[in-house]
Amino acid sequence: MTADTTGNVGPDLLDPAQEPPLDRYCDVVMKGGVTDGVVYPWAVMELAQHYRFQSIGGTSVGAVAAALTAASEYSRRYGSVNGFNKVLREVPVALAEIQAGGQTKLFSLFHPSPGGERLFRLFVGFFSKKKGGTGTWAIVKALMTDYLLRPNLRRPRDRGILLLLIGGALLLGALFLHYPATVLPLLLVLLTNVAAISVLLLGLIGWRLFGDVRTHLGGPGCGLCTGMGPKGGPQGFTDWLHEGIQAASGRDLKNPLTFRDLWAAPGGPDLDLYRDGWTERPKSIALQMMSTNLTHGRVCGLPLTDNSEQLYFRQEDLDPYFPAEVMRHLCACRPVSDGYEHLGLRRLPQGELPVLVAARLSLSFPILFKAVPLWAIPTIGQPYRCWFSDGGICANFPIHLFDAVLPRWPTFGITLVDRKHASAKVGDIWIDEAKTVPPELRHPPSKLRPAPPSLGHLVTFLGSILNAARRWNDNATARLPGVRERIVNIYLDPAGSKGGLNLTMPPQDLLKLAELGQQAGRELVNRYLRVAPGPKGQRQPSVYWDEHRWVRFNTFVRAVEGKMARFTQSSAQKTHSQTLKRMIGALVLARTTGNPPQEYALTRTQARAMRKAALALAELECSLMASSKVVQPFEPNPQPELRLRATL
């Protein structure tokens, strides 16, 4: 352990003389969030002491951490550990620094669009946590100050009227103390008028609030901040992230780090195979992020691939969202020449996409950040705008991103969990065992006596519906053996002062979150690098890592068994259809008869390949059925299943 310049304890600095072995890799996937993402940098630092990163994934704030991790690993591939030591390690400390206005650096990075300042103050007040509750006083203060007093006291006449009313109220109170019987009827009339005036004032506040919501949340992007700071003003979050990515990668601001730069970095696990005859160079560092295409209603993986839907952009749409040097790089892409030159559409690049752009597309937390406009060109019809928001809407913890049948290195997951979902015996950090019961069965049981009805129960119920809709896929995947034992759970206090959208979190809480991340990274290292007993001088594999690979293999076999069931029976079915064998023969004849349509016709070589594939699947089903009759010592709980899905 070492202490930084502020006296805070942080991870050890990476020593260039004690680098991880060249063949020891790991992948890492980080869950989405907002301010609680400060847990990730020191977790990554602990892993970087012992592993090299090959694939890195994340959503929302996890995408921000993934971008900085990939940039730091890129720099390490070129012989420098400054990305880890001078950028990633310093992120929590830098965000916790107190600025001139008395707020942390983290808070100072968020700048509402012009005119949205009072709505932003209300948003911040709503999510400020004070001793386990919402910052109620901050909300009341924002409503009274920004929506009543300040707009009505701009002119001297208005201030004079207010002082006259206050003076009259004080005079009336003094008269009531001396002549209660005389003043009482007058006081009752006054109170009635005050009640009426209060209703009018509340209506005025509501009307002004509605106007702000309509203007700033009902307009393009439906959010308060673009992520950029004002021109010539203080730094915004996107500016800060751009500087961090470039500093971590060792590149200047005018030369944005792209995905292709990561793919072409020196080293990588499969470089020797490429030299031995692979037609395409394997990706040295693979970075994957998630965004949500609200227009299409589905998740979108970044960067785009040849198999994914192509997207386009207009310079005037993206100028408010990104630094000038990033926009210059993007605009170097050629405009679309399909008759849409008048719209100024340019294709969103794949490998040449700056890492910053993908991170911002993923980090678009609704309301706080504006959604980002891109364009799609349908096969039939006119181009139309697509709005991209936070990746966590659909895939907040995409632990499946880099999965393999039998992994060659670990794919670690780091997730943030509400403390109320932990057993009383569980500490701040927890990793499941593959052989234990599913996580939900360890949770403390609910109280048998029902609590009295309250509005809070309705809010909790509606929040649970939203969370289930968003996270059911991620939660189902995280239950599986082969997955749950490689996920480190970081438990955060429920409704406490840490994490979430609390932008006013004090520095000590930010650093405590960072220390939790450090503990999480150390826990993964301690488990997956636990050395098995063996002769001196011999490198032995980790017992836990070997066990994990065995569990993954068993789980996959069970999933394939379920998917292959009755394939032979279905391929030989004659009822209301042809057998698979006759279908292939008919498709060969289609080349001359035209029935079925010519587009499905097969050559004899193609038909022979399909017959071999069908035979191989039938043999696989037969082998799996025979093996399933043998009882194995490990049985996955819950049972896995395979599903087909379109490319993201």
N, C-alpha and C positions, 0 to 999 in steps of 0.2 A: 504494500500500500504506500502511496505517496500523497503528500499534501500539495494542493495547488497554491497559486499566489494569494488567494483569499483566505487560506488556512483551512479550506474544506478538504475532507478526505475523499479521494477519488481512485479510480483504477490505476494500476501501475502503468507507466509509460511502456510502449512497445520498444523492445531492444532489437535493433537491426542485427546484432550478433547472435540473437537467440530466436530466429524466425521459426515458425512451424515447419515441419517437413514438407518438401515440395509436393508430396503425393497425399497430403492430409487435407481434405476439403470438407466443407459443410455448406448446406443451404439454410436459409433462414427466411421465415415468413412472419410479418408483424401485423397485428390487428389494428384496425382503425380506432380513432378517438379524436380528441382535440388537445387540450393542455396536458392530459395524462400521458401523451406521447413522449414526454421528457424522460420516461423510464427507459427508452430504447438505446440512447447513445452509450451508456455505461454497460448495458447488457452486451452490446456488440463489441465493446472494448474487451470484455472478459473472453468472449469467443475468439476474437482476433489474436489473442495471446497464444492460442493453441491450434487454430484452424485458419485456412485460407478460404475465402468465400467464392463459391462458384455461381450459385443461383440465389438471387435476392428478390423477395417479393413483399408487397405491402399494399394497404388500402388506406386512403385518407391520411391521417398523420403518420400511419405506418409506411405510406409511400414516401413521405418526407424523410423518415429515418432510412428507408431503403435507398433513396437517392444519395444521401450522404455516405452511407455504407459502401455503395457501389463506387462512388467517386474516390473514397479512401482506399478501397482495394485496388482500383485502377492505378492510383499513385504508387501503391506498394509493388505492383507488378513492374513498375519502372525503377524500383530500388529506393523509394522514399516512404517512410512511415509518418511523415508530417501530417498527412490527411487524418490519420487516427489520433496522433498525439496532440496536434495543434488546432484541429478543427472539431472532430467528433467528440473528443474527450472534454473540450471546453464548452460545448453547447449548453449543458444545464447551468453551468456557472454564469455564462454570458446572459442567458435568458433570465436569470435571477438577479442580475445587477439592477440597482435602484437608479432611475434616471432623474433628470432635473425636476420633473413634475411630481416626484414622490412615488411613481409607479414603477413596476419592473420593466425590463427590456421587453419581455414577452408582451405585456399590455401595449407598449408603445408601438408595436409592429402593426396594429390594427387601426386602419383609418377609414371611417365611413365616407361614402360619396358625398359631394357637396349638398348640403341641405338635410342630410340624414343624421346629423350629429345628435340631436335630442332623442331620436328613436334608438340610436346606438347606445346612448347612456341608459335608456330604459332597459334595453336588452342586457347590458352588462349588469345592471342592478338586479334584474330578475334571476340571473344565474350566479350571482355572488353568494357564496356560502358563508354564513356566520354561525358558528357553534351548532352545526348540524341542521340549520334551517336556511331558507331563502333570505336574501337581503331585503326584507320587507320595507325597512326604513329607506333603503336606497331607491326602491320603486316609488314609494310615496313622495320622496324628495324630488325625484326626477319628474313625476307627474305635476306636482305643485309648482316647481321652479320653472320647468321648461314649457309646460303647456298652459300655465295660468298666470303666474306672477311676471315672468320675464316678457311675454308678449304684451301684457296689459300695462306694463310700467315703463315702456320705452319713452313716452312723452311726459314732460313735466306736469301737465294737467292731470294725467292719470295718477301720478304719484301724489299730487295734492289731494285728489279725491280720496285716495286710500288713507292718507294721514288724517283727513277730516273725519272719515268713518271711524278710525281707531280712536281719535280724540272724543268723538261723540259717545262711543261705547264706554270709554273710561268715565266720562262725565255722568252718563246714565247710571253706571255702577255706583259712583260716589253718592248720587242723589238717593238711590235705593237704600243704601246703608243708613241714611239719615231720615228719609221719609218713605218707608216701605209701603204704607197704605196708599199713598198718593201715586207712587211711581209704578205699583204692581200692574194695573191695567195697561199702562203704556208699555211696560216690559213684555207682557203677554203678546201684545200686538207686534212688538219688535221681533220677538222670537218667531212668530208665525212668518213674518217677512224674511227673517234670516233663513228659515227652512226653505222657503220658496227660492230665495237667492242661491242657496246652496245647491238646490236641484238644477237651477240654471247654470251655475258654474260647473257642476259635474257634467252636464250636457255639453258645455263649451269645451271642456277637457276632452270628452269623448269624440266630439266632432273634429277637433284638431288632431287627435291621435289617429282617427280614421283617415284624415287627409294625408298624414305622413305615411301610414301603411299603404294607402292606395298609390301614392306617388313613388315611394322608394322600394316597396315590396311587390307592388303590382306592376311595376315597369319591367323593362327587359332585364333578365337575369334574376329577378326576384330575390335580391339580397342587399346587404348593407355595404359590403366592402368588395372591391375588385381584387384586393391583395396587394396592390401597388400603393406607394405613398404619394402624396400630392407633389406636383412638379416643383422642383426646387425646395421641397420641404423635407420632413423627416423620412427615414427609411420605412418602407412597407414590408410585409411578410414575404412577398414574392421577391422583392429586391434582396432581402436578407438571405433567402434561400439560394438565390442565384449566386451571390457572393460566396456562400458556404460551399456550394457544389464546386464552383471553380477553384476555390482555395484548397479544398480537399483533394481535387484531382491534379493540382499543380499547374493549372492553365489560367491564362488571363481572361478577363471578363469579355473581351471581344471575340473569343473563340469558344463558344458554348460546347460543353461536353455532350456528345450524342450517344445513342445506343450503339451505333456502329463502332465508335471509339472503344466502348466496353468490349464488344465482341472481338475486336482485333487486338486487344491488349496482349502483351507477351505472356507466355505460359499457358496454363489450362490443362485439364486432365486428359484430353484426347488429342493433343497436338501430335504425338508420335503416330497415332492411327491415321491422321490426316497426311502426314509425310509418307506413310506406307501405301497410300492409294485412295483415301477418301476424296470424293469429288468436291466436297464443300468443307471449308474450314469450320470446325466446331466453334461455338461461342466460348470465348475465354471467360467472360463474365456475363451471365444472363440476368438481366433486370426485368421484372414483370410487375406491372401495376394494374389496378382496376379502376374504371370510372363507370358512371351510369348514364346511359343514353335515355333520357326521360322521354324523348319523342317516340322512340321505338319500344320503350318499356323493358329494357334488358341491360344486362351488364356488358361492358366493353373492355376487352383486354388491351393494354398498351405495352409496347408499341404494336401497331397494326401489322398484319402479315398478309401474304398473298391470298390466304384462305379466308381472311376476314373481310367484312364490308369496307370499302374504301370511303374515306371521308375527305372533306375539302374545307377550306377556310378563306375568308376575305380579310385583307390587311386591316381595313377600317374597323372590323368587328373585334380583332384581337389586340389592337394597339393599346387599349386601356388596361389590358391584363398582363402584359409582359414588358420587360425592359427593351430598350431600343436595339441593343446588340442581338438579342434573341430574335426580335422581329426581322432584323436584316438577314439573319441566317434563314429563317423560315421563308422569307420572300424571295430568296434565291431559287426556290422551287419554280418550275415553269408553270404558267397558267394553263388551265384546261383548255384544249382546243377542240371542243365538241359542240361548238355553237353557243357557248355560254361565256364568251370573252367579255360581254357587256356587264356581266355580274362580277368580274374580277376574281373568279374562283381559282384557287391553287390547290393542288393535291396535298393533303397532309402527308409528309414523308414517313417512311418506315424506319430504316436504319439511321437516316439523317435527322430524325426527330430529336431535338434537344431534350435531355433528361428533365430539365426544369418544366417544360411544357406538359409532359406526362404527369409529373408530380402535381402540378396545379390543377390539371383536369381531374385527378383523383381526389385532391383536397379541395372540395367545394362544399363545405358543410352548409346545408340549407339554412337560409336566412342570414347567417353570419357572412358567408361568401356568396357572391353572385355566381350563377351558373354560367358556363362558357359556351358561346355559340359556335357551332361548326355546321357544315352543310353536307347533305347527301344528294346523290344524283340517281334517281330510280331508272330502271330499264325502260319503263313507260311513264311519261309524265315530266313535269318540270322540277328543277332542283328546289329543295326546301331546307329550312334551317332546322338543325337538331340541337337541343340544349343538353349540355353535359353537367351533371352534378356529382355529388360525393359518391365515391365508389362503395362506401359502406352502406348505401341504401340497399344494394343487392348482395354484395359479397364483402362483409366487414372483416372476415378472417379466412381468406382463401388458402387454407392449409394444404389443399390438394394440388397446388400449382405445379410442383416439381416431383410429384410422386412417380415411382417406378415399381415394377413387379417385385424386383429384388434390388433394393438400393445399394449403391456402391459407397455412399457416404451419408451421414445423417441429414435429414431435413428438419430443422428445429422450428418450432412454433412458439411465439411469445404472445400471450393473450392477457387481457385485463378483465378481471372478474369482480363483481360486487361482493363485498364481504358477507352479505346476508346469505350467499350461496355456499358458504364454507362451513364445515363442521367446526365445533368449538375447539377441537384438538388440532386443527390445521393452523399453521403459522401464516406469515405473509406470503410465503412461496410454497407452491405445491406442484408435484409432478405425479400423475397417476401411474399405476402399475398395469401392465398388460393383462395380468392374471386376476385383477380385482374386479369387483362388480362395477357396472357403469357409474359415472360420477354422480348422477342425480340420486342414486340410492344411498349416497353417503351424506346427503344434506340433512340437517336437523329436521325432525318432523314438525309439522305445524301444530299449534296449540289446539287441543280438542274443544275448548270453550270458545265459541265465536265471539269476535269483538263487536262492540256496538256499532250500528250503522254510522257512516260518516262519508263526507264528500271525498275524503282522501282515499277511501276504498275504491270509489269509482275512478279516480284519476289513476290509481295503481292498476286497476283492471284494464283500462284503456291503454295504458302504457305497455302492459303485458301483451296485449293484442298486437300492438305495433312492433314490439320486439320479436314476437313469434313470427310475424309476417316477414320481417327483415332477416332474421338469423336462423330460421329453421334448418336451412341447408348446411350452414356452417356448423351448427350445433349437432346435427345428425352425424356429420363426418367426424367431428371431434370425439364422438363416443366410441369409435371403432378401436379395437386392439390393433396395434401397428400404427395408430395415430395418436391416441391419447397419452401414451407413455413418452412421446417426444415433444409434448406441449408443456411449457412451464406456465403455470397460472400465477399471476400476480394479483393478490386480493387487495382491493381498495376499500376504504371506509364508505359505507352507504350514506348518501346524503351528507357527506362530510365536506371538508374544505378542500379536498384534493381532487383534481382531475375534472373531466367533463368540460363544460363551457365556462368554467370559472376563470375568466381572464384576469381577475384581480388576486389570484392566489399569491400569498406572501412568499418571499424568497426561501424561507426555511422549509416550506412545504414542497416547493419545486425541487429542492436538493434532496429531500427525503424520498420523493418519487424516484429520482435518479439513483439513489442508493438501493432502492428496491430492485431496480433494473440490474444493477451490478450484482446483487445477490442471486437474481434469476440466472444471469449468464454463468456465474460461478457454479450454480447447482447443475446446469446442463453439462458443463465441463467435467465436474466431479463424477457424474454418472457415466457419461459416454467415453471418458478416457480412463476409466478404472482398469488398471492393468491386471491381467490374469497371472497367477503364479507360474513361473517358468525358470529355466536355467539362466544364470547371470549372463548379461550381455546380449540376450535375445529379445527382440521386440515381440510382445505377445498382444493379441487383440483384446479389446475390452470385453469383459463378460457381458455387460449390459448391451453393448452394441451387437454382439453375436446373437444374444437372445432376441433383440428387436428384429434383426433380419429374419430369424426363424419364425417369429410371430407374423411378420409381413408375408412371408411365403405361405404359411398355413392359411392366413386370412384370404389371400388371393385365390388359392386353390378352391376354398369353399365358395367364393363368389363366382368363379368360373363354372363350378359344378351346377350352381343354380341357374346360370345363364344358358348352359348347354343342354339342360334337361329337355328330353323329347325332340331333339333336333332330327334324329334319324326317322322317328315316327312322322314328323311333319314333312320331311323331304320326300317321303314315300306316299303321302296322302293323295288319294284320287278323287275324294268327294268334293264336288263343285270346283275342282281345279286340276291342273296337270301335276304330275310328279316333277321334282326338280330336274331329274335326268331328261324327261321328255321336253321340259321347258328349254333347257340348254340346246337340245337338238332342234327345236322349232326356231330358235333364234339364229341358228346357223342357216336354216332354210330361208329365213326372212331376207337374206341378201338377194335371193332371186325371186321370191314370191311377193315380198313387200308386206307380209302379214305374219307377225306383228309389225308395227311401223319400222321403217328402215333405220331409224336412229338407235334402236336397241339391237340391231343385227350384230352377230359375232362372226369373226373369222374362225377357221378351224383351230388355229393356234390359241386364240382367246378362249374358245370353248374348252379346249384341252386343259388350260390353266384353271378354269372355273370348276371342271370336274375333279381335278386334283384337290382344289380347295375344299369342295364338298366332301370328298372322301376323307381328307385330313380331319375335318370337323367331326365326321361320324366316328372316326377312330378315337379322336380325343374324348368324345362323349362316352364311348365304350370303356376307355381306360379310367376316366373319372368315376364312372358308376362302379367299376370294380374296386377302385381305391376307397370309395366312400363307405364300403361295407366293413372296412378295417377301422376299429376304434383307435383314435389317436389320443395321446396324453394331453394335447392342447386343443380345446374347442373354442373358437371365437365367440365372445359374448359382448355385445349383440351380434347376430349373424350379419355378414356383409352381403351386398348385392351390387351388380353392375348395371349401369344405365347408359344409353346412348344420348348424346347431346350435341347440338350444333357448336361449331367453333366459336369461341367468344370473340 
